[in-house]
Amino acid sequence: MPRYDDKLKSFAICLYILGGKTTYEFVRLNLPGSLLNLTTIHSLIQNNDDNVTEGKFRFNKMAKYLNSFGVQHAYCAEDCTGVVRRIKYDTHANSFIGFSTPLSGGVPSPCHFKTDSISELKLWMDKNGQAPLLNIHCVQAIPPPNQTVVPPSFVLAGYGTSSKYTSLDILRRWLFIHKNSIEQNVRILGFSTAIGLGIF
């Protein structure tokens, strides 16, 4: 069995995530022995400590990430993108994902769709429907003037949405992000969002 170094493992995971299963298998089968098998890729992804739970903001990981670059200031941006609608079961969070995540004070409720009942799942399918959009919050570090390398953006949170929220929801969410970032010694200097004109 060939041994793979960490750089090749990282490349293989990126290829699988960005290209998908079919692309990964095509490359792997045409270059025998060069890439890890799918079972190993799935195992590496599952055992990775960077899993994103739908609706959960990763403030601790954000602070750790920014500290690794010696950065304490950042901008935060949120944007929605259309997704292929489907409901999946998240084994890490023990909940279903792909529904429009409800907001409480403008903040998504993480792991809201937990159940052991098939009838409750059917009710959610009928009542809530599948989320047509994915809302992502990213943090972009602002390096000090003497630092020439700008760190890549960090994904703070992601969740399914139907885009049925108000400008007040957005402002409350920004205040939530600002407050929790300060608690982690990270200063968010500005926010941006790409929204329709009907919100503000």
C-alpha positions in Angstrom: 0.0 0.0 0.0 1.5 3.3 -1.0 2.1 6.0 1.6 0.9 9.5 0.9 2.4 12.7 2.3 0.2 15.4 3.8 0.5 17.7 0.7 -0.9 14.9 -1.5 -3.7 14.2 1.0 -4.6 17.9 1.0 -4.6 18.0 -2.8 -6.7 14.9 -2.9 -9.3 16.3 -0.5 -9.4 19.6 -2.5 -9.9 17.7 -5.8 -12.7 15.7 -4.2 -14.4 18.7 -2.7 -14.1 21.0 -5.7 -14.4 18.5 -8.5 -16.8 16.0 -7.0 -16.8 12.3 -6.7 -16.9 11.6 -10.5 -14.0 13.9 -11.3 -11.9 12.5 -8.4 -12.6 8.9 -9.5 -11.8 9.7 -13.1 -8.4 11.2 -12.2 -7.6 8.4 -9.6 -8.4 5.6 -12.1 -6.4 7.2 -14.9 -3.4 7.7 -12.7 -3.2 4.4 -10.8 -1.6 4.6 -7.3 -1.3 8.4 -7.4 -4.4 9.3 -5.3 -6.0 7.9 -2.2 -9.1 5.7 -2.6 -12.6 7.1 -1.8 -12.9 5.3 1.6 -9.7 7.0 2.8 -10.8 10.4 1.5 -14.1 10.1 3.3 -12.3 9.0 6.4 -10.0 12.0 6.3 -12.9 14.4 5.8 -14.9 12.9 8.6 -12.0 12.9 11.0 -11.1 16.5 10.2 -11.8 18.9 13.1 -12.9 21.7 10.7 -16.4 20.4 10.1 -19.0 23.1 9.7 -22.3 22.6 11.5 -25.2 24.3 9.7 -26.2 27.5 11.5 -23.3 27.3 14.1 -20.8 30.2 14.1 -17.2 29.0 14.7 -15.9 32.0 16.7 -13.2 29.9 18.6 -11.8 28.5 15.3 -11.9 31.9 13.7 -9.9 33.4 16.6 -7.4 30.5 16.4 -7.1 30.9 12.6 -6.5 34.7 12.8 -4.1 34.3 15.7 -2.0 31.9 13.6 -1.4 34.9 11.2 -0.9 37.4 14.0 -4.1 39.2 13.0 -6.7 40.8 15.3 -8.7 42.9 12.8 -11.0 41.7 10.0 -14.0 42.4 7.8 -17.1 40.1 7.7 -19.2 39.5 4.7 -22.3 37.4 4.1 -23.8 36.3 0.8 -26.4 33.9 -0.5 -26.0 31.5 -3.4 -28.5 29.1 -5.0 -28.1 25.5 -4.2 -29.4 22.2 -5.4 -32.3 21.5 -3.0 -31.9 18.3 -1.0 -32.2 17.2 2.6 -29.3 15.3 4.1 -28.5 13.8 7.5 -25.5 15.3 9.2 -23.9 12.5 11.3 -21.7 15.0 13.2 -24.5 17.2 14.3 -27.1 14.4 14.5 -29.6 16.6 12.6 -31.1 17.0 9.1 -29.7 19.8 6.9 -31.0 21.4 3.8 -34.1 23.0 5.3 -34.5 26.8 5.7 -32.9 27.4 9.1 -35.2 29.5 11.4 -33.8 32.7 12.8 -33.9 33.8 16.4 -33.0 37.4 16.8 -31.6 37.3 13.3 -29.3 34.4 14.2 -29.8 30.9 12.8 -30.8 28.1 15.2 -28.0 25.5 14.9 -29.1 21.8 14.7 -32.8 22.9 14.7 -33.9 19.9 12.7 -33.1 17.0 15.1 -35.6 14.2 15.4 -35.9 10.4 15.7 -39.4 10.5 14.2 -40.1 9.9 10.5 -43.5 11.6 10.9 -41.8 14.8 12.2 -39.4 14.7 9.3 -42.3 14.4 6.9 -44.0 17.3 8.6 -40.9 19.5 8.1 -40.7 18.5 4.5 -44.3 19.6 3.9 -44.2 22.7 6.1 -40.7 24.1 5.7 -39.6 22.8 2.4 -36.0 22.7 1.2 -33.8 25.7 1.3 -33.3 27.3 -2.1 -30.3 29.3 -0.9 -27.1 28.9 1.2 -26.1 31.9 3.3 -22.3 32.0 4.0 -20.5 34.3 6.5 -16.8 34.8 5.7 -14.2 36.7 7.7 -11.3 38.4 5.8 -8.3 39.2 7.9 -6.7 42.6 7.7 -2.9 42.0 8.2 -0.7 44.6 9.9 1.1 47.1 7.5 4.4 45.2 7.8 2.9 41.9 6.7 2.8 41.3 2.9 0.8 38.1 2.9 -2.9 38.4 3.2 -4.4 35.3 4.8 -7.3 33.5 2.9 -10.8 34.1 4.1 -12.3 32.0 6.9 -15.8 30.5 6.7 -17.5 31.6 9.9 -20.9 30.0 9.3 -23.2 28.6 6.7 -26.9 27.7 6.7 -29.8 27.1 4.4 -32.3 30.0 4.0 -35.3 31.1 2.0 -34.1 34.7 2.2 -37.2 35.7 4.1 -35.7 38.0 6.7 -35.7 41.7 7.4 -33.0 44.4 7.6 -33.4 44.2 11.4 -32.5 40.5 11.3 -29.3 41.3 9.4 -28.4 44.1 11.9 -29.0 41.8 14.8 -26.9 39.1 13.2 -24.1 41.6 12.7 -24.3 42.7 16.3 -24.2 39.0 17.4 -21.0 38.5 15.2 -19.4 41.7 16.5 -20.0 40.9 20.2 -18.8 37.3 19.9 -15.7 38.3 17.9 -14.8 40.8 20.6 -15.0 38.1 23.2 -12.4 36.2 21.2 -10.1 39.3 20.9 -11.0 39.8 17.2 -12.2 43.2 16.1 -14.6 43.2 13.1 -14.1 46.6 11.4 -16.9 46.3 8.9 -19.7 44.2 7.5 -21.1 43.7 4.0 -23.9 41.8 2.5 -25.2 41.1 -1.0 -29.0 41.4 -0.7 -31.9 42.5 -2.8 -33.2 46.1 -2.7 -36.4 45.0 -1.0 -34.6 44.4 2.4 -33.4 47.9 3.2 
